[in-house]
Amino acid sequence: MRKKKVIFDVFFREKPAMMLVELKNADANVYASVLAKQIDCTYSHVVKILQEMQKAELINFKKEGRLKLLELTKKGRDVASNIESIRTML
């Protein structure tokens, strides 16, 4: 398993890839702070990556009161599904 993880990381930066997969597989509302804990990353790093993902039209921020919910776009879901497929093939 370790070897598979290493080769996966060669092709994909682990944290952004795992963020998309976590969002895709979430069964409840996800916020940046929750996502940061799930992937063991700092909140500020997660927010920076999320802003890039928003520019790439992979995610949307949905304001709910003072909180910002994260949701994948169709493109984001497709990318996350492909990342999962590649990870299982490696």
HELIX and SHEET records of a PDB file:
HELIX    1   1 ARG A    2  PHE A   11  1                                  10    
HELIX    2   2 GLU A   14  ASN A   25  1                                  12    
HELIX    3   3 ALA A   32  GLN A   38  1                                   7    
HELIX    4   4 TYR A   43  LYS A   55  1                                  13    
HELIX    5   5 LYS A   74  MET A   89  1                                  16    
SHEET    1   A 3 VAL A  30  TYR A  31  0                                        
SHEET    2   A 3 LEU A  67  LEU A  72 -1                                        
SHEET    3   A 3 ILE A  59  GLU A  64 -1                                        
END                                                                             
